[in-house]
Amino acid sequence: MRDQLDLLIVIVNYNTRDLLRDCLASIYDSKGDFSHRVCVVDNCSSDDSAAMVRQEFPQAQLIESPINGGYAYANNLGLRAFGFQDSPLARHPSSLVPGYALLLNADTLLPPLALQEMLDFMEAHPKTGAAGPRLVREDGSLDLACRRSFPTPKAFFYRMMGLSKLFPKSPRFGRYNLTYLDPDELTEVDSVVGAFMLVRAEAIHQVGLLDERFFMYGEDLDWAYRIRKAGWKIYYNPQVTVLHVKGASTRHSRRARYEFYRAMNIFYRKHYAATTPFWLHWLIIAGIVLQGSLAMLREIVKGASRLEISMEATR
């Protein structure tokens, strides 16, 4: 029997009961020689998700948060429950702490060997602090967020001006989503996405837990930034493919749109504002405010249209 748990899987759920059921089933159908525990953190759902987990997956540890504190907050609840620390300490993690932690979205489906193959990759690359697989959407297309560069001021400027869409094959303009690279290419990247983010315990020990100032979006980028700054590598591993439905709990959500641009602002101010030229600083702030306002306006208009269609259908 192992003295140490190999893998902790933390799944944050918010009103995605049916997708969560399928995700958990795919985890427990996984094959491989490793020990693991699953911790489901329910962010105050109203769709009986917690009851489903208790009834159908009693082997999973369930944490029912009385509030929806956000993605970072909920993941940290799960990580703390298994011994991970809030702040870096000047000692190695306890042997009771799992060797790896996996942040996994409830709207993912794992092939049977995905976990074993990702763990094997981490073991074969000991300087890797975090890694993620190829994530694909339901239509088979690549989820671009699964391999990213940090949103530096230049990268944000290129996105804001639409240059990244106009020239996706350009190493300069397509850098944020690395659209100029072959999706089949194993690549060292700045960040993978929190939908499937496998992190080494030693890296978490060095940098601490997720920054709870991020409600949703941006916390994975921030974690990756801190992990890389601590000297670890981060890899995109396309030899493993995972299905990601994406947006299941945030679809048609004005709060999600707001939090996306709020996260951009937090990340920029935390990591880049102090070294950004004055003129570019205010251009970036204006761009975040403008794009965020337009996104919110589009969501309001879409919401009004959906309401009108719904009312028409009931007449």
TINU-831991 format. One record per atom (N, C-alpha, C, CB): residue in three letters; x, y, z. Coordinates in pm, whole numbers, plus 32768, in hexadecimal, padded with zeros to 4 digits. Glycine has a CB too. Layout:
REM residues N
alaXYZ;...
END
This chain:
REM residues 315
met80557F888000;met800080008000;met8058807D8000;met7FA08001807C;arg803280DF7FB2;arg807F81597FAA;arg807081AB802A;arg805481AB7F31;asp80DD81ED804F;asp80D7824880C2;asp809D82CE809B;asp8162825B80FD;gln80A682F08019;gln807B83737FEB;gln801483657F7C;gln80F283C57FBB;leu7FB183BA7F81;leu7F4E83C17F15;leu7F9083FE7E9A;leu7ED184137F40;asp7F8083BF7E28;asp7FBF83F27DAE;asp7F7B846F7D78;asp7FC083877D43;leu7EF7846D7D75;leu7EB084D77D2D;leu7E3085017D75;leu7E8E84A87CA0;leu7E2485827D86;leu7DA685BE7DB3;leu7D6586037D3D;leu7DBE86237E29;ile7CE785E47D24;ile7C9B86257CB9;ile7C32867E7CF9;ile7C5985BC7C5A;val7C3A87007CE0;val7BD987607D15;val7B7E878D7CA4;val7C2187DA7D57;ile7AFE87797CB7;ile7A9A87A37C54;ile7A3E880A7C95;ile7A4787297C1E;val7A3B887F7C5D;val79DF88E77C8B;val796188DF7C37;val7A2189767C82;asn78EF88D97C79;asn787088CA7C33;asn7813893D7C54;asn782E88457C56;tyr77D0896E7BED;tyr776789D27C01;tyr76F789B77B9D;tyr779E8A647BF1;asn768E89737BCC;asn761789597B7C;asn7635890D7AFA;asn75D389DA7B5C;thr768E88AB7B00;thr76A988577A8B;thr769C87C47AB3;thr773688747A51;arg762E87A27AF3;arg761C871D7B2E;arg763286AC7AC9;arg759187117B69;asp75F286B47A56;asp75FA864679F7;asp7685863879BA;asp759386597988;leu76C386A9799C;leu774C86A4796A;leu77AB867179D6;leu777987307939;leu7795869A7A51;leu77E7866C7AC1;leu77DC85D57AD0;leu77BE86B27B43;arg776485A07AC1;arg7750850F7ACB;arg77A584C67A63;arg76BA84EB7AB8;asp77A184F779E7;asp77EF84B7797D;asp788684C67996;asp77CB84F478F5;cys78AF853979C7;cys793C855179E4;cys796E84F07A4F;cys795385E37A11;leu792284E57ABC;leu7949848A7B28;leu794C83F97AF9;leu78E984987B9F;ala78EC83D47AA7;ala78EB834B7A73;ala796883307A21;ala786D83327A1E;ser7993839279D2;ser7A0B837F797F;ser7A88837679D6;ser7A1A83F3791B;ile7A8A83BF7A45;ile7AFC83B57AA2;ile7B04832A7ADF;ile7AF2841F7B12;tyr7A9382F97B10;tyr7A9482787B54;tyr7A9F82027AF2;tyr7A1682697BA6;asp7A93821F7A70;asp7AAE81B97A0B;asp7B4181BD79DE;asp7A5281CE7991;ser7B8E82187A17;ser7C1B822579F0;ser7C6A81A87A13;ser7C5A82A07A34;lys7CD0818E79C3;lys7D25811B79D7;lys7DB4814979F2;lys7D2080BC795C;gly7DFD80FD7A42;gly7E8781207A5D;gly7EB280F97AE9;gly7E9B81B37A49;asp7F3480FF7AFF;asp7F6D80DA7B80;asp7F8D81577BD0;asp7FED80857B6C;phe7F2681937C06;phe7F37820A7C59;phe7EC282147CBA;phe7F42828B7C01;ser7EDC82537D2C;ser7E7182697D8F;ser7E3C82F67D7E;ser7EA582527E20;his7DBB83067D91;his7D80838C7D81;his7D05839C7DD8;his7D5C83A47CEE;arg7CE984187DF6;arg7C6E843F7E3A;arg7C2F84B17DEB;arg7C8984697ECE;val7BAC84B47DED;val7B61851E7DAA;val7B1D85737E13;val7AF984E37D46;cys7B2D85F57E06;cys7AEA86547E5F;cys7A9286AE7E0B;cys7B5086A77EB1;val7A1086A27E1D;val79B086F87DD7;val798C876C7E33;val793086A87DAA;val79A387E57E04;val797D885C7E51;val7905889A7E0A;val79F488C27E5E;asp789288947E4B;asp781988CB7E0E;asp7808895C7E3B;asp779C88777E34;asn780289B57DD8;asn77FD8A457DF3;asn776C8A747E03;asn78418A927D81;cys77278A387E64;cys769E8A637E84;cys76408A547E0D;cys769E8AF57EB4;ser764389DE7DCE;ser75ED89C37D5A;ser755B89B67D85;ser761B89437D12;ser750389CA7D25;ser747289BF7D3F;ser7433894E7CF1;ser742C8A427D1E;asp748788F47CB6;asp7452888A7C60;asp746587FE7C9C;asp749588907BD8;asp747587F77D22;asp748587787D68;asp7505872D7D41;asp740E871F7D4D;ser756B87797D16;ser75EA873A7CF5;ser762586F07D6C;ser764D87A37CC3;ala762287307DE0;ala765E86F47E57;ala761686727E7C;ala765887577ECD;ala759486727E72;ala754785FA7E92;ala756B85887E32;ala74B086167E8B;met757F85AA7DB3;met75A785457D50;met762D85087D74;met75AD85837CC4;val768E855C7D9B;val771285287DBF;val770884CC7E39;val7774859D7DDC;arg76BD84F67E9F;arg76AE84A37F17;arg7671841C7EF7;arg765984EC7F7F;gln760F841C7E9F;gln75C683A27E81;gln761183467E20;gln753F83C47E47;glu764C83807DB7;glu7684832F7D4C;glu771C831C7D55;glu7663836C7CC9;phe776083747D9C;phe77F2836B7DA6;phe781E83807E37;phe783783D27D49;pro77F583277E90;pro781783397F1E;pro78AD83317F3A;pro77CF82D07F71;gln78FA82FA7EDC;gln798B82F17EEF;gln79D183777EDC;gln79C6828B7E8E;ala798B83D67EA1;ala79C4845D7E8F;ala79B084AE7F0E;ala798284A57E15;gln7A1285017F2E;gln7A00855D7F9E;gln79B385D77F6B;gln7A8A85887FDD;leu794985FA7FB0;leu78F486697F86;leu790086DB7FEA;leu7861863D7F79;ile791D87517FB6;ile791D87CB8007;ile78AF88257FD1;ile79A988148004;glu784E88448025;glu77E0889B7FFB;glu77F989278031;glu77578864802E;ser782089807FD9;ser78388A0A8002;ser77B28A518015;ser78908A557F99;pro77A08A988085;pro77228ADE809B;pro77148B5A8044;pro77168B05812D;ile77818B818002;ile777F8BF57FA9;ile77C28BD07F26;ile77C68C6F7FEA;asn77A38C1C7EBD;asn77EB8C0F7E3F;asn785E8C727E43;asn778D8C277DC2;gly78D08C447E78;gly79428C9D7E88;gly799B8CA67E0E;gly79938C717EFA;gly79768C607DA4;gly79C68C657D2B;gly7A1B8BEA7D18;gly7A1C8CDF7D2D;tyr7A5D8BE37CA5;tyr7AA98B6D7C7D;tyr7B288B5D7CD2;tyr7ACE8B767BE9;ala7B738BC77CE3;ala7BEE8BBE7D33;ala7BCE8B9A7DC4;ala7C3C8C437D2D;tyr7B6A8BDC7DFA;tyr7B408BC37E85;tyr7B1B8B317E99;tyr7AC88C1D7EA9;ala7ACC8AFA7E3D;ala7A9D8A717E4C;ala7B0F8A0D7E3A;ala7A2D8A547DE8;asn7B658A237DD8;asn7BD789C97DC7;asn7C3089C97E43;asn7C2989F27D4D;asn7C428A3D7E7E;asn7C948A457EF6;asn7C5689F87F6A;asn7CAA8AD67F1F;leu7BD289F67F73;leu7B9189A67FDA;leu7BB889137FCB;leu7AF789B57FD0;gly7BB688E27F50;gly7BDC88587F38;gly7C6E883D7F53;gly7BBB88337EAB;leu7CC588987F27;leu7D5488867F3C;leu7D7788887FD1;leu7DA388F27EF2;arg7D3B88E4801A;arg7D5788EC80AB;arg7D28886D80F3;arg7D11896880E8;ala7CB9883480C6;ala7C8187BD8106;ala7CE2874780FF;ala7BFB879880C6;phe7D3F874D809F;phe7DA086E0808F;phe7E2E870D80B2;phe7D9C86AB8001;gly7E3987778101;gly7EBA879A813C;gly7F0E880080F5;gly7F0787248148;phe7EDF88338082;phe7F2C889B803E;phe7F21891E808B;phe7EFC88AD7FAD;gln7F8F8969808B;gln7F9989E180DE;gln7F738A5F8092;gln802589EE8116;asp7F408AC280DD;asp7F1D8B4380A1;asp7F988B93807A;asp7EC88B928100;ser80038B8780C6;ser807A8BD780AF;ser80F48B7D80A2;ser808F8C3C8122;pro81568BA88052;pro81D28B598045;pro82178B4B80CD;pro82328B9B7FE0;leu824E8AD780E6;leu82948ABB8164;leu83248A908146;leu824B8A4D81B6;ala837C8AA381A5;ala84098A838192;ala842589F281B5;ala84618AE081E6;arg83D189988185;arg83E98909819A;arg839E88BE812C;arg83B988DA8229;his83BE883F811E;his837C87EE80B8;his82EF87CB80E6;his83CE876E809A;pro829687B08086;pro820E878A80AC;pro820E870A80FF;pro81B787788031;ser81AA86FC8154;ser8199868481A3;ser8185860C8147;ser812386928204;ser81AF85988175;ser819B851D8126;ser810884FC8118;ser81E584A88167;leu80B4853C8167;leu80258524815F;leu7FE4857280ED;leu7FE2854981E1;val802B85D680B8;val7FF48626804B;val800185D77FC9;val803D86AF8041;pro7F9B85D47F74;pro7FA5858C7EF5;pro801A85BD7EA1;pro7F2485997EA4;gly805185637E50;gly80C385887DFC;gly809E85EB7D90;gly80FE850E7DBF;tyr802185E47D61;tyr7FF186407CF9;tyr7F63866A7D19;tyr7FF985FD7C6C;ala7F3F86E07CEA;ala7EB5870F7CF3;ala7E86872F7C66;ala7EA8878C7D52;leu7E0F87057C46;leu7DD3871F7BC4;leu7D5787767BD6;leu7DAF869C7B7B;leu7D5A87ED7B9B;leu7CE0883D7B90;leu7C97880C7B14;leu7CFF88D97B87;leu7C1C87E27B25;leu7BD087A77AB7;leu7B4487E17AB2;leu7BCA870E7AC4;asn7B1A880E7A3E;asn7A9388437A30;asn7A2C87D37A2D;asn7A88889879B1;ala79B687F37A5D;ala794987917A5C;ala7919877379CF;ala78D587C37AAF;asp793987C9796F;asp790B87B478E5;asp79778775788E;asp78DE883978A8;thr79C7871C78CA;thr7A2C86D1787F;thr7A0D863D7886;thr7ABA86EE78B5;leu7A3C85F47822;leu7A308563781F;leu7ABB85297805;leu79CA853477B2;leu7AE784CC785A;leu7B6E84957851;leu7B6E840E780C;leu7BAB848978DC;pro7BC783FA77AB;pro7BDF83727778;pro7C1B831C77E8;pro7C3F837576FC;pro7C0F829A77E1;pro7C3A82437850;pro7CCB8253787A;pro7C2381B6782B;leu7D258272781C;leu7DB48279783D;leu7DE78308784E;leu7E03823477D1;ala7D90836A7848;ala7DBC83F6784C;ala7E09841878CB;ala7D458453783E;leu7DD583F0793D;leu7E17841279BC;leu7E9F83CD79C7;leu7DBE83EA7A33;gln7EA3834C79A7;gln7F22830479AF;gln7F8A83407952;gln7F0D8270798F;glu7F61836178D9;glu7FC083977878;glu7FF18422789F;glu7F80839D77EE;met7F9B847378DB;met7FC884F77907;met802584EB7980;met7F4F8550792B;leu8008848F79DA;leu806284797A4B;leu80E984437A1C;leu802284177AB0;asp80E683E979BA;asp816383B57982;asp81B584267944;asp814683497919;phe817184827902;phe81B784F378C5;phe81FB85477930;phe8156854A7873;met81B68563799C;met81F085B37A07;met8266856C7A47;met818685D37A72;glu825B84EA7A59;glu82CA849E7A94;glu8344849D7A38;glu829E840E7AB2;ala832C849D79B5;ala8399849C7954;ala83D885267942;ala8368846978CF;his8395858D7973;his83C686177965;his83C6865879EF;his836D866A78FF;pro842986397A41;pro842886647ACE;pro843386FA7AE4;pro849886227B15;lys845A87457A7E;lys846187D77A8C;lys83DF881B7A63;lys84D4880D7A39;thr837B87CA7A44;thr82F987FF7A1C;thr82A188137A96;thr82B587A279B7;gly8276888F7AAB;gly822088AE7B1C;gly818D88997B00;gly8236893A7B46;ala816588A77A81;ala80D988967A5B;ala80D1886E79C9;ala808889197A74;ala8066882979A7;ala805287FD791D;ala7FBE87EC7902;ala809E877A7901;gly7F9D87F07882;gly7F1387DA7859;gly7F11879077D5;gly7EC7885F784E;pro7EA2874B77B7;pro7E9686FF773A;pro7E5C875676CA;pro7E3D86857750;arg7E4C87187658;arg7DFF875675ED;arg7D6B87507618;arg7E16870C7562;leu7D2A87C2761C;leu7C9A87C77637;leu7C5187E275B4;leu7C78883476A1;val7BEA8795759A;val7B9D87A9751F;val7B0C87C57543;val7BA8872E74C2;arg7ACD881574EE;arg7A4088367500;arg79E987C574C9;arg7A1D88BC74B9;glu796787D174DB;glu790A876974AD;glu790E87567417;glu787E878B74D7;asp793287C073CD;asp793A87B4733B;asp79C38782730C;asp791C883B72FA;gly7A1B8760736A;gly7A9E872C7347;gly7B0A87957339;gly7A9486E172CA;ser7AE588147340;ser7B48887F7332;ser7B99888F73B2;ser7B038903730E;leu7C1088C573A4;leu7C6988DA7416;leu7C32894A746E;leu7CF888FB73E7;asp7C2E893274F0;asp7C0F899C754F;asp7C8F89EF755D;asp7BDE896275DC;leu7C8F8A667523;leu7D088AB6751A;leu7D448AD775A3;leu7CEC8B3574D0;ala7CF28AD8760B;ala7D248AFC7690;ala7D818A9376CB;ala7CB08B1376ED;cys7D888A1C768F;cys7DD689B176CD;cys7E6D89C576BF;cys7DAF892C7692;arg7E978A277671;arg7F268A487667;arg7F2F8ADE7649;arg7F7089F275F7;arg7F6D8B2776A3;arg7F6A8BB87699;arg7FF08BF676C1;arg7EFB8BF176F0;ser80038C6F7690;ser806C8CC576C5;ser802A8D267726;ser80B98D107653;phe807A8D65777A;phe80418DC777D5;phe800F8E407788;phe80AA8DF1783E;pro7FA28E7E77B6;pro7F6B8EF67773;pro7FBF8F727793;pro7ED88F0D779D;thr80368F76775A;thr808C8FEA776D;thr804990647730;thr81198FD1772E;pro807990DC7750;pro803F91547711;pro803E914D7678;pro808C91CF773C;lys80AA9119763C;lys80AE910D75AB;lys804790A97579;lys813A90E5757C;ala803F903675BB;ala7FDF8FD07591;ala7F509004759D;ala7FF18F5075E5;phe7F34904D760A;phe7EAE9085761B;phe7E9190EB75AD;phe7EA090C676A5;phe7EF4913C758D;phe7EE391A27525;phe7EC19161749F;phe7F6291F97518;tyr7F0890F4747D;tyr7EEE90B073FF;tyr7E61907573FC;tyr7F56904273E6;arg7E349040746D;arg7DAB900B7473;arg7D45907A746B;arg7D978FBB74F3;met7D5F90E674B2;met7D02915774B3;met7CF191927428;met7D3291C37514;met7D5C919573DA;met7D5891CD7353;met7D29916772EC;met7DE09201732D;gly7D0F90EB7317;gly7CDF908572BB;gly7D4C90457267;gly7C7990BE7261;leu7DC990647283;leu7E3790307231;leu7E4B8F9A7246;leu7EB8907B7251;ser7E2B8F6972BE;ser7E3B8ED972D7;ser7DDB8E867282;ser7E258EBB736C;lys7D658EBC7265;lys7D058E76720F;lys7D288E86717C;lys7C788EA97229;leu7D5C8EFA7158;leu7D808F1370CC;leu7DFA8EC370A2;leu7D9A8FA870B7;phe7E588EB270FE;phe7ED58E6D70DF;phe7EF18DFE7144;phe7F4A8ED170DC;pro7E9B8D967149;pro7EAB8D2D71AE;pro7F2C8CDD719F;pro7E358CD071A9;lys7F668CD97127;lys7FE08C8B7111;lys805E8CDB712B;lys7FE38C577083;ser804F8D577155;ser80C18DAC7173;ser80F48D907201;ser809D8E407163;pro81768D717211;pro81AC8D5C7297;pro819F8DD772F0;pro823D8D34728F;arg819A8E4E72B4;arg818A8EC97303;arg80F98EDE7329;arg81BF8F4372B5;phe80A18EE272C6;phe80158F0572E0;phe7FC48E91731A;phe7FD48F357261;gly7FEC8E1572FD;gly7FA28DA1732E;gly7FDE8D6473AA;gly7F998D3972C4;arg802E8DB173F2;arg80798D787462;arg80208D4F74D7;arg80E18DDA7491;tyr7FB88D9C74F5;tyr7F6B8D7F756E;tyr7F338CF1756D;tyr7EFA8DE4757E;asn7EEF8CC97502;asn7EB78C4374F7;asn7F108BE374A9;asn7E308C4974B7;leu7F888C107485;leu7FE98BBC7440;leu7FAE8B7B73C4;leu801F8B51749D;thr7F5C8BC8737B;thr7F158B947306;thr7F738B777291;thr7EAB8BF672DA;tyr7FEF8BA1729A;tyr80508B887230;tyr80958B017241;tyr80B78BF7722B;leu807D8ABD72B1;leu80BC8A3C72CC;leu806189C872A4;leu80E18A31735F;asp809E89587281;asp805688DE7262;asp801588AA72E3;asp80B588737224;pro7F91888F72E2;pro7F4E885C735B;pro7F8487D57389;pro7EBA884F7341;asp7FCC878D7331;asp8003870B7355;asp808E87177393;asp800986B272DC;glu80C0879173A3;glu814987A673D1;glu815187B67468;glu81848821738D;leu819F876074A8;leu81BC876F7536;leu820487F57548;leu821286F7756D;thr81D0884B759F;thr820488D375A7;thr820F89017638;thr81AC89327557;glu827F893F7658;glu8288898776D6;glu823E8A0A76C5;glu831D899F7700;val81E28A277720;val818B8A9B7714;val81908AEE7793;val80F98A7076F5;asp81548B64778C;asp81488BB57805;asp80DE8B7C7862;asp81278C4577E2;ser806F8B4E7826;ser80018B1F787B;ser7FAA8ABB7831;ser7FAC8B9578AA;val7F728A5E787D;val7F048A0C784E;val7E868A407894;val7F1D8971786C;val7E168A01787C;val7D978A3678B0;val7D6889E6792A;val7D2B8A337842;gly7D218A2B7983;gly7CF189EE79FD;gly7C89898279EA;gly7CBB8A557A55;ala7C5689717970;ala7BF789057955;ala7C39887D7968;ala7BBF891178C8;phe7CBC8875794E;phe7D0E87FF796A;phe7D9B88307981;phe7D07879478F4;met7DBD884479FD;met7E40887B7A21;met7E7C88217A8B;met7E34890F7A54;leu7EDD87D07A62;leu7F2087727ABC;leu7F9C87B67AF5;leu7F4686ED7A72;val7FA487C17B79;val800D88107BBA;val805887BA7C1F;val7FD2888E7BFE;arg80DB87C47C1C;arg8130877B7C79;arg812587B77D05;arg81C2877B7C49;ala812287617D6B;ala811287907DF5;ala818187F17E1C;ala8110871A7E56;glu81FD87D47DF2;glu826C882B7E16;glu825988B97DE0;glu82EF87F17DE2;ala821D88C47D69;ala820589477D2F;ala819C89947D7F;ala81D9893A7C9C;ile8132894E7DA7;ile80CB898D7DF9;ile810789B97E7F;ile8054892D7E10;his815B89637EB5;his819C89837F33;his81EE8A037F2A;his81F7890F7F5E;gln82308A197EB7;gln82848A8F7EA6;gln82338B0F7E93;gln82DF8A7C7E31;val81C68B077E48;val81808B837E20;val80FF8B9C7E6D;val81618B7E7D8E;gly80CD8B377EB6;gly804F8B487EFC;gly7FD78B257EA5;gly80428BD57F2D;leu7F628B3F7ED8;leu7EE68B197E93;leu7EBB8B857E30;leu7E768B007EF8;leu7E468B717DF7;leu7E108BCE7D94;leu7DED8C557DD5;leu7D938B937D50;asp7DFA8CBF7D89;asp7DDB8D467DB7;asp7D448D5B7DB1;asp7E268DB17D61;glu7D058D697E25;glu7C738D707E2B;glu7C3C8DF87E05;glu7C458D4D7EB5;arg7C918E567DE1;arg7C5E8ED37DA9;arg7C1E8EBB7D20;arg7CCF8F3C7D9C;phe7C488E4F7CDE;phe7C0A8E287C5F;phe7B8D8DD77C80;phe7C6D8DD67C04;phe7B1A8E057C55;phe7A9E8DBA7C6F;phe7A928D457C0F;phe7A238E177C63;met7AA38D617B90;met7AAD8CFA7B29;met7AFA8D377AB5;met7A1D8CC67AFC;tyr7B458CE67A6F;tyr7BA18D117A06;tyr7C1E8D527A44;tyr7B5B8D7479A5;gly7C8F8D387A06;gly7D0B8D7B7A2C;gly7D588D3A7A9D;gly7CED8E047A51;glu7D138CEF7AF4;glu7D598CB37B66;glu7DBC8C497B38;glu7CF48C767BC9;asp7D9C8C027ACA;asp7DFA8B9E7A96;asp7E748BE07A58;asp7DB48B447A2F;leu7E5F8C4E7A0F;leu7ED08C9A79D8;leu7F2A8CD07A46;leu7E9D8D0E7981;asp7EEC8D047AAE;asp7F388D3B7B1D;asp7F888CCE7B64;asp7EDB8D817B81;trp7F4B8C5A7B78;trp7F908BE97BB8;trp80058BBE7B62;trp7F2F8B727BCE;ala7FEE8BB37ADE;ala80598B8C7A83;ala80CA8BF37A84;ala80228B7B79F5;tyr80A88C717A8A;tyr810D8CDB7A8E;tyr81678CC97B08;tyr80CB8D677A8F;arg81298CAF7B7A;arg81768C9E7BF5;arg81C88C1D7BF3;arg81188C9D7C6E;ile81908BB37BB7;ile81D88B347BAD;ile82538B447B55;ile817C8AC67B76;arg82448B857AE4;arg82B68B9A7A8A;arg831D8BF87ACB;arg82878BD47A03;lys82ED8C5C7B11;lys83498CB97B53;lys839D8C717BBD;lys82FB8D2D7B94;ala83668C067BF6;ala83AE8BB87C5A;ala84138B587C1B;ala834B8B697CB0;gly84188B567B95;gly847D8B067B51;gly844D8A857B12;gly84E78AE67BAE;trp83CB8A6A7B18;trp839489F07ADE;trp836F8A057A4B;trp831A89C17B2D;lys836789987A01;lys8337899C7976;lys82A389737973;lys838C893E791B;ile825F899E790A;ile81D4897978F4;ile81C889447865;ile817289F3790C;tyr818488D37856;tyr817C889377D3;tyr80EC887977A6;tyr81C9881177D4;tyr80D988887724;tyr8062885976DC;tyr808587D276A1;tyr803388C0766D;asn803A876A76C8;asn805686E1769D;asn7FE686AD7644;asn806986857717;pro7FF586B575BF;pro7F8A868D7563;pro7F7A85F77553;pro7FA186CA74DD;gln7FD385A87595;gln7FC48517758C;gln7F4A84E675D9;gln804284D275C1;val7F14853D762E;val7E9A851E7679;val7E2E8580764D;val7EB285277715;thr7DB9854D762C;thr7D4A85A175FE;thr7CD38590765B;thr7D22857D756D;val7C9A86007685;val7C28860276E1;val7BBA865876A5;val7C518638776E;leu7B3F862A76AF;leu7ACC8677767F;leu7AA686E276E3;leu7A54861B7663;his7A91875C76B1;his7A6887CB7707;his79ED880D76CA;his7ADB88337718;val797B87FE770E;val78FE883A76DD;val790A88D176DE;val7884880C7734;lys794189097746;lys796589957757;lys78EC89F27762;lys79BB89C276E3;gly78F08A4377CC;gly788C8AAA77DF;gly78078A787813;gly78768AF17760;ala780289FB7843;ala778289C2786B;ala77428A0E78DF;ala779389327892;ser77928A3F793D;ser775A8A8279B2;ser77568B1A79A1;ser77AB8A5E7A2E;thr77908B4C7933;thr77978BDE7921;thr77508C0E78A4;thr78278C0B791D;arg77198BB17855;arg76D88BD777D9;arg76648C3877F5;arg76A58B5B778E;his765D8CA277A6;his75F58D0977B5;his75FE8D51783B;his756B8CCB77A5;ser76768D5A7875;ser76848D9878F7;ser76C68E2178EB;ser76D58D3F7955;arg76808E8A7915;arg76BC8F107914;arg772B8F17797C;arg76508F7C7931;arg77198ED079EC;arg77818ED07A52;arg78038E977A1B;arg77538E807ACD;ala77F88E2F79C8;ala786F8DF3798E;ala78B88E577934;ala784B8D757940;arg786D8EA178E4;arg78AB8F04788C;arg78F28F6F78DE;arg78418F46782F;tyr78AF8F9C7947;tyr78EA9002799D;tyr79698FCE79DD;tyr7887902F7A08;glu79658F527A12;glu79D88F1B7A59;glu7A4D8F0079FB;glu79B28E9C7AA0;phe7A318EE3797C;phe7A9C8ECE791C;phe7AF28F4C790E;phe7A638EA47893;tyr7AB18FBE78FD;tyr7AFD903A78EB;tyr7B34906E796F;tyr7AA490A678AA;arg7AEF905179DB;arg7B2690747A5E;arg7BA790267A78;arg7ABE90587ACE;ala7BA88FA67A50;ala7C1F8F537A61;ala7C948F897A0F;ala7C028EC27A3A;met7C778FB77996;met7CDF8FF27943;met7D1E90697989;met7CA6901C78BA;asn7CCA90BA79C6;asn7CFA91327A0B;asn7D51910B7A84;asn7C8391897A38;ile7D2390A87AD2;ile7D6F907D7B47;ile7DF890467B1E;ile7D2190137B97;phe7DF78FEF7AB8;phe7E758FB27A8D;phe7ED6901B7A59;phe7E5A8F497A21;tyr7EA490767A07;tyr7EFB90DE79D0;tyr7F3691347A40;tyr7EAD9136796D;arg7EE391627A9B;arg7F1491BB7B06;arg7F7391717B63;arg7E9E91F47B56;lys7F5D90F07B78;lys7FB190A37BD4;lys803C90897B9B;lys7F6E901E7BF5;his8043906C7B18;his80C1903C7AE0;his8106909B7A7D;his80A98FBC7A9E;tyr80BC90FA7A42;tyr80F8914879D7;tyr80EF91DF79E5;tyr80BA91227958;ala8090920F7A31;ala8076929F7A35;ala80F292EF7A5F;ala800492BD7A94;ala813D92BB7ABF;ala81AF93077AF5;ala821D931C7A8F;ala81E792C07B6D;thr822492C87A27;thr829092D379C4;thr825F92FB793A;thr82D9925179BB;thr81E093227930;thr81A7934878AF;thr81B093DE789A;thr8114931A78A6;pro81DD940B7825;pro81E2949C780A;pro815B94DF7820;pro821194B5777A;phe8160955E784A;phe80E895A7786E;phe807E95A37801;phe810B9636788E;trp80AA95BF7784;trp804995C87717;trp8006954276FB;trp808D95FB7698;leu805594D37706;leu801E944E76ED;leu7FC794207761;leu808F93EA76D5;his7FED944977DA;his7F9E94257850;his7F0E94567841;his7FDD946178D0;trp7EFE94D4781F;trp7E77950B7814;trp7E2D94D77799;trp7E7C95A27811;leu7E7794B27731;leu7E38947576BD;leu7E0093EC76E2;leu7E9C94697649;ile7E4B93A07732;ile7E1E931C775C;ile7DA4932777B8;ile7E8E92D177A3;ile7DAA93837819;ile7D3993947873;ile7CBC93BD7825;ile7D5993FE78DF;ala7CCD941A77C7;ala7C5B94467775;ala7C2693D37721;ala7C8394BC771A;gly7C82938076EC;gly7C58930F769B;gly7C0892A976EA;gly7CCF92CC765C;ile7C34928D7766;ile7BEC922F77BB;ile7B60926377DA;ile7C399216783F;val7B5792E477FC;val7AD59320781C;val7A7A932077A1;val7AE793B17851;leu7AB19346772D;leu7A60934C76B3;leu7A3192C37688;leu7AB0938D7641;gln7A8D92637682;gln7A6591DD7658;gln7A05919E76BB;gln7AE191847648;gly7A1C91B4773C;gly79C2917F77A1;gly793791BB7796;gly79F99198782B;ser792F923C777E;ser78AE92807771;ser7862924D76F7;ser78C293177768;leu78AA923C7688;leu7869920A760E;leu7839917A7621;leu78CA92127598;ala788A91297666;ala7862909E767F;ala77E5909976D6;ala78D4905176C1;met77E090EC773D;met776B90F07793;met76F0911F7747;met7784914C780B;leu7702918176F0;leu769391B476A0;leu765D91487644;leu76BF922F764F;arg76B890FD7604;arg768C909075AC;arg7640902775FA;arg770390517565;glu766D900A7674;glu76298FA776C6;glu759E8FD676EF;glu767D8F867742;ile75909057770C;ile750E908F7730;ile74AF908576B9;ile751B9123775D;val74E290A57642;val748F909F75C9;val7467900F75AC;val74DB90DA7550;lys74C68FB275BA;lys74A68F2575A4;lys743E8EF47609;lys75248ECE75AE;gly744D8F227687;gly73EE8EFA76EE;gly73628F2C76CF;gly741A8F2F7776;ala735A8FA6769E;ala72D88FDE7679;ala729B8F907605;ala72E690737654;ser72EF8F6975A5;ser72BF8F1D7532;ser728C8E94755D;ser732D8F0E74CA;arg72D68E5275B7;arg72AA8DCF75E7;arg72288DD97633;arg73158D907640;leu72188E437682;leu719C8E5776CC;leu71288E6C766D;leu71A98ECE772C;glu713F8EBB7603;glu70D58ED675A1;glu70AC8E57755B;glu71038F3F753B;ile710E8E037535;ile70EF8D8574F2;ile70A18D297551;ile71718D3F74C0;ser70C88D2775CF;ser70848CD37631;ser6FF48CFF7644;ser70CF8CD776B7;met6FDF8D827649;met6F568DB57659;met6F028D9675DF;met6F588E4C7672;glu6F3F8D9F7567;glu6EF68D7E74EE;glu6ECB8CEB74EE;glu6F4C8D9C7473;ala6F248C967523;ala6F078C077522;ala6E968BE27581;ala6F848BB87547;thr6E7C8C3575E6;thr6E148C167646;thr6D8D8C537623;thr6E3D8C4376CE;arg6D8B8CA175B8;arg6D0D8CE17592;arg6CB28C817548;arg6D288D5C753B;
END
